[in-house]
Amino acid sequence: MNVPRTTRLSFRLMDEHDASLLYELDNDPQVMQYLTRGKVSSMQAIQEVFIPRMQAYRNAEKGWGLWQVNITHTNEFIGWVLIRPMDFFTESPNYNDIEIGWRFKRSSWGKGFASEAATAIADFIAQQPQVHAISATALKNNLASIKVMEKLAMKFIKNYTHIDEEGELPAVLYRKLV
């Protein structure tokens, strides 16, 4: 399964051989601000935690995984877009509601790349007959990600509390029916 290029961006489903790209992206505290409270990922964490998690939901036939995003004319890696069933790591994943998320290098921020990539990939995934909704979550103060959700024509569903090893933070859920 291949997502068509946009005028500025190309896409490729990432795999276990992309550890160095994942490490490069996760090594910026500002990129990680709304994900890990600014804590960067070690290469060991990428290899022992992140890649096995990615492989657990990666399904090339369905387009699930991390879609590498590159600037077409330079082939520069600028980030990725996540596609997987909502609640994948719970006892009852929702295979009809697909989660979308993104992570981009700071050098690419403010240029519309996240919206362009997320739109292209969401539109492509939405063509699958089993997909009834596309959803995204973000911390409530992650205004840039919320703006991307709104550009994807997603609607606010609810506030909730995100819980991780560091504690609790207010978060939001957005969704678009397809």
C-alpha positions, 0 to 999 in steps of 0.5 A, a space after each residue: 500500500 502506497 500513499 500518493 505523493 503530494 506536491 511537496 511530500 512523499 511517504 514510505 511505511 517505516 520499519 525496524 531499519 529506521 531506528 536512526 531516523 526515529 532517534 534523530 527525531 526524538 532527540 529534540 526536547 522541543 519535539 518531545 515536549 507534549 509527548 514525554 514532557 521534553 525527555 528525549 529518547 535514547 537509541 536503546 529505547 528506540 530499539 527496545 521499546 519504540 520499534 517493537 511497539 511499532 511492529 506490533 501494529 504495523 500492517 502494510 496491507 492496511 496502511 497501519 504503521 508510521 509513514 515516513 514523511 520526506 520533502 519530495 525535491 530533497 528527499 529530506 526526512 522531516 517526520 512521520 504520521 502514525 496510523 493504527 486502530 484506536 485503543 490498539 494497546 488495550 484489550 479491545 482495539 477499535 479496528 473501524 476507528 483509526 488513530 492518526 498522529 504525527 511527529 515532525 522535526 522542529 525545522 519543518 514546523 509552521 510550514 504546513 507539512 504536518 497538515 499536508 501529510 496528515 491530510 494525504 494519509 488520512 484521505 488514503 486510509 479513509 478509502 478502506 471500507 472498514 474505516 468508519 472514523 479517524 481520531 486523534 488525541 493531544 494534550 490540551 495545551 498542544 495547540 499546534 496539534 489541535 490546529 492540525 486536527 481542525 485542518 483535517 475537519 476533525 471535530 472535538 469529541 471530549 476532554 479527558 485525562 491522559 495518564 502516564 508514568 509522570 502523572 496526569 495531564 488534560 488531553 482532548 480527543 477529536 474525530 472525523 467520521 468517514 
